[in-house]
Amino acid sequence: MADDSDLERTEPASGRKIQKARDEGNVPRSRELSTFAVLMAAGTTMALMSSYLLDILRRMMHDGLEFGRADIASTDMMARSLSAASYDAVTVLLPIFAVLVVVAVAAHLAISGLNFTLQPLQLNLDKLNPVNGLGRMFNWQSLVELVKAALKGGIILGASAWMIWMQWEAILALSSEPLLAAIPHFGQITLYTFLAGAAGLALLALIDVPYQLWHYNHSLRMTKEEVRQEAKETEGDPQIKGRIRAMQREQARRRMMQAVPKADVVVTNPLHFAVALRYDDKKMAAPELVAKGSQLVAERIKEIAREHHIPVVEAPPLARALHRHVEVGDSIPGTLFTAVAQVLAYVYQLNNQMNPNLPDQWQVPPDLDPANRIMA
């Protein structure tokens, strides 16, 4: 059962999968929204330009049907008339086409957002496979599109038939009206019929847009195994990351051990900690911690120190404080200057064969010694 649940697409799509789908040109689309937007834009533009359209059509009819004796004898009369009519047609249609293009693009961007990719233009032989094509034609999504197309046609046809029925007497009255009065009256009847069909398309678009968004997100859902695999690809395999961290720690430990022979002193808590310090008054403002460790690492630091004749000083409170509060490569904080100075003074006297004695009390602030915190 667990294996079956892993194969079910129950998880929402990750941002990475959604971006990959968008890169492939797979974005949500609503044909009904685009159709409604283009239809409304065309109707609105033509309604606003109605006076201009009538003037252009009237002039085209007048200029196209009127000609004189000189025009009959002219060999280029037909070309001039056709050129003038073409110019008038372009001036009328170009603004309408421009508005339709802008609205169509805006309707697409409203649901899918801005997405530019050239990947859909690449050659894909699977799209030329007739078997795959038949599979795309006969599936439940195609059935849904067929139902929507039938519903859309029925809505437009029903709304138009209803409006024509409601305005039937006005349509019959057009035959008895003068031409100049019948034209705007016919335009009014057409506008009402258009608005009725557009209202039906608006209802269909309001249903289709949420459905398309749901279907898009549902089609990109992932299985639990895909989620785990993507997490590994994004963040890295935990086992590999663990091995990398272990290798990094090993390399850091080797570099730290290589720095121990350059130390001036190793401060120890005999059973647990070892800290190697180095100080060059010509290059350093304060002593630096070059190595530290506990248990086996501490024992190895002390072995290297003895091999290279580096003094090993037992100062338990200082060793604990340095191990807890100072990282490798950092300078000693000011609060521990006094205690470190005690150690360096002891090493200086030892190197000069002055037979020094270890201090009876190390000047380590109580709040920096972990042992004092544990006791408290």
N, C-alpha and C positions, 0 to 999 in steps of 0.2 A: 504493500500500500504506500509506503514511503517513496518507493521508486516511481509509482504512478503519480503521486502528488508533485514530484519534482519535474515531471514532464508536462504538467498542466500549466498553461499560461495564466497565472493568477497574479503576477506582480506587475505593477505599472511600469511603463517604459522609463528607462533612465535618461538623463539629459544627453549622455553620450550616444545612445541609440537614436534618440529623436534627431540629434544633429546629423548623424550618419544618414538617416532617412532623408533629411532635407538636402544634404549634399547630393543625394541620388535623384533629387527632384520629386521626392515623395512628400507632398504637402496636402493638407486638407483643401478640398475644393467643393463648391456648391454651384452646380449649373443653374439651379433655380434662382439663386440670388443674382447671378450674372445676367440671366435672362430678364428678370424683373427690373434690374437696374438699367440695362440697355433699353428696354422697352419704355420705361418711364422717362429716360433721358431723351429718347427720340420723340416721344409725344410732347414733352415739355418744350423741347427746342422748336419743334414745328409749330406748336401753339404760340410761342413767343414771336416766331418769325412769320406768322400767318399773313400779315399785311404785306410784308416784303415778298413773300412767296407768291401771293396773288398778283402783285405788280410785275414780278419777273415773268410769271406764266402769261399774263396778259400781253406783255411786250413781246415775248417769244412768239405767241400766236399771231400778233399783229405783224411783226417784222417777217415772220416766216410765210405768211399768206399774201402779203401785199408786195407787189412789184409793178414797175412801169414798163413803157415801151423800150426804154434804153436797157433795162435789166434783161429783157427777153433777148435782145441782140448781143448782150455781153456773154463772153464765153466763161468768165470766172464768177458769174453771179451765184451759181450753186455753191462754189467753194467759199465765197464771202458769207453767204447765208449760213452755211454749216459752221463756219468758224465763229460767227457771232452767237449762234445758238449754243455751241459748245462752251464758249466763254461764260454765257449766262448760266448754263447748267453747273459749271464748276464753281462759280461764285455762290450758287445756292447750296450745292451738296457738300462742298469742302468744310464749312463750319459744322454742319450736322455730323459728318464723319469724324471730325476732330473731337467733338463732344462725346460721341459714342466710344471712341477709342479710350479717351481719358476715363470715362465712367466704367468701362469694362475692366480696365487695369485696376482702378480704385476698388471695385467690387471684389476682385480676386485678392488684392492686398488686404482687404478688411478681414478676411477669414484665414488667409495663409501667412500674412506678413511678408516683408521683403526678403526674398531669397534668390540669389544669383548663382547659378551653377551651369556648367557646360557638360556635365556627365551624361544627362539624357540624350545629348546629341551624338554620343559615341555609338559605334556600330555594335549592336547586340543581336547575335544570330538567333538567340532564343525567341526574340519577338517575331522572327520570320518562320518559326516552326509552326506548321498548321495544326499539329496536335495541341500545342500550348494555346494557340489561338482559339480552337474549339473549346478548350477548357475554360478560357476566359469568357467565352460567349455563353456557355451553359453552366452558370453557377448562380448561387443565391443572390449575389450582388447584381448580376445582370437582370435577374428577375425583379429585384427592387427597382432598378432603373426603368424597366419596362412598365411596372405598375405606376411609377411616378410620371412617365411620359403619357400613359393613358389617362391618368388623373388630371394632368395638366391640360391635355387636349379637351377632356370633358368639361373642366372648369371654364376654359376660355369659350368653348362652344356654347355651354349652358348660359354663361353670363351674357354673351353676345345675343343669343336667341331671346333671352328674357328682355333685354333692353330694346331689341327690335320690336318685340311684341308690345312692350309698353309704349313705344313711340310710333306704332304703326300708322295711326291717323296723321301724325305730323309728317311721316315719310310720304304718304299718299298726297298730302297737301302740297308737297314740293312741286308737283307737276303744274299746279295752277298759279304758282308764284312767279314774279318777274325774276330774271336771271340774277341781277345784282342783289336781290333779297334772298333768293333761294340758296346762293352760295354760302353765306354765313349761317343760314338756318341748317343747311346740310352739315357744315362744320361743327355746329353745336350738337347735332344728333350723333355724329361720329365721335365727338369728344366724350359724351356720356357713355357710349358703348365701349370706348377704349378704357375709360376709368373703371367700368364694371369688370372687364377682363383683367385689368391690372390689379384690382383688389383681390381677385381670386389668386393671381400669381403671388401677391404679397403674402397671403395666408400660406400658400405652399412653401414659399421661401422661409417663413418663420418656423415651419416644421422641419424643413430640410437642413437648415444650418446647424441646429443642435444635433441632429442625427449624424451629419457628416463629421462633426467634431468628435462625437462619441465613437463612431465607427473608426475614425483615424487613430484615436488613442487605444481603442480595443485591439486593432490590428497590430499595434506595436507592443502589446503586452509581452512579458518575458516569463520564462520558467525560472524556478528558483536556482536551477543549475546554471542558467545563463547569467543570472545576477551574481552568483558566486564566481563564475569564470571572468566576468567583466571586472569584478572587484580585484581579482588576481592580476588581470592585465593592467588595471589602472594603478593599483597600489603596490603590486608585486606579490609574488608567492610568499606567504609567511615563513616557510621553511628556508627559502632562498634568502629572504631578508635577514632571518636569524643567522644564517651562515655568514652573510656579508658582515653583520655586526660583530660576530665572533672573530672574523678575520681582521676587522678593523681594530678590535680590542687587542688582539695578539700583536699586531703591528705596532700599536701604541705602546704596549708593554715592552716590546723589544727596543723601541727607541728610548723608552724610559730607562731600561737597564743599561743601554749604551752610554747614557748620561751619568750613571752612578760613578764611574772611575774619575770623572771630572769634578766630583763633589769635594767639599772641604771637610764635611763631617756628616755622620749618619746618627740621627737622634732616634732612640728606641724606647718603646715600652717593652721590656724584655720578652714578653710572651705573645704580644699581639701585633704591635705596629712598628714600622720603621720608616723614617723620613730622611731623605738626603737633601742637604742644603749646600749651596754654593754662593760665594761672595767675592766679588772683585771690586775693591773700592775705587778703581780707576774707570770702570765701565758701568757699574751698577749703583743706583741710588739706595738700594736696600737688598738684603740677601734674597735669593730666589730658591723656590722648592723645585728640585730637578727630578725627584722620584719619590714615590710613596707607595705603601702597600700594607696588607695585613696577612697574617697567617703565613702561608707558603711563600707568597710574594715578598713579605717582610724578611723571611729567612734568606731568600735568594739575594735581596739587597744587601743584607749583612755579610753574606758570603763573598759577594763581589767586592765589598768595602775592605774586607780583611785581605783578599787576594791583592788588592792595590794599595794596601797599607794606609787606608783612610780611617781616621779615628771613629770609633763607635761609642757614643756617649749615651748612657742610660739616664733619661729625663722623662719619666712616664707622663706627668701632666702636660709637658710641652709637646711630646710626641702625639698624645691624644688630641690636643688642640690643633696642632698643625695638620694632622691627618683629617680632621673633621672640617676645618674652615678654610684650608688653602688648597688650591688645585695645582697640578703639575704645570710648571712654567710661570706661575704667578709669583709676585713679590710678597714678602712677609708683611702682614698688616701692622700698622703702628702700635696696636695694642699688645703685640707680642715682641716688639723690638727689644725690650729689656731682657726677657728670658732668652731670646736668641743671642743677644750680646753676651750673656753669661756663658752660653755654650761656646761662642767664638773666642771669648777670652780664655776659657779653659783649654781649647785646642791650641791657641797661640802659645800659651805657657807650656803645654805638653810638647809641642814641636820644638820649643827652645830648651827642652830638658830642664824645666824648672820644678818638676815634681808637684804639680798643682793638686788641689783637692776639689772634688765636686761640691757645688753649693749645697748647703743643708736644705734650702728652700728655693724652689724655682718661682720666679716672679711671673706667674701665669694668672690672669684675671679668673676668678672662680667661675664666672658665667661662660667662659670659653672652654672649660674642661668638661667633656661629656660625662666623666665619672661623677662630678659634683651634681650635674643635672639628674642623673639616675638616682643618686642618693636622696636628692630633694624630692 
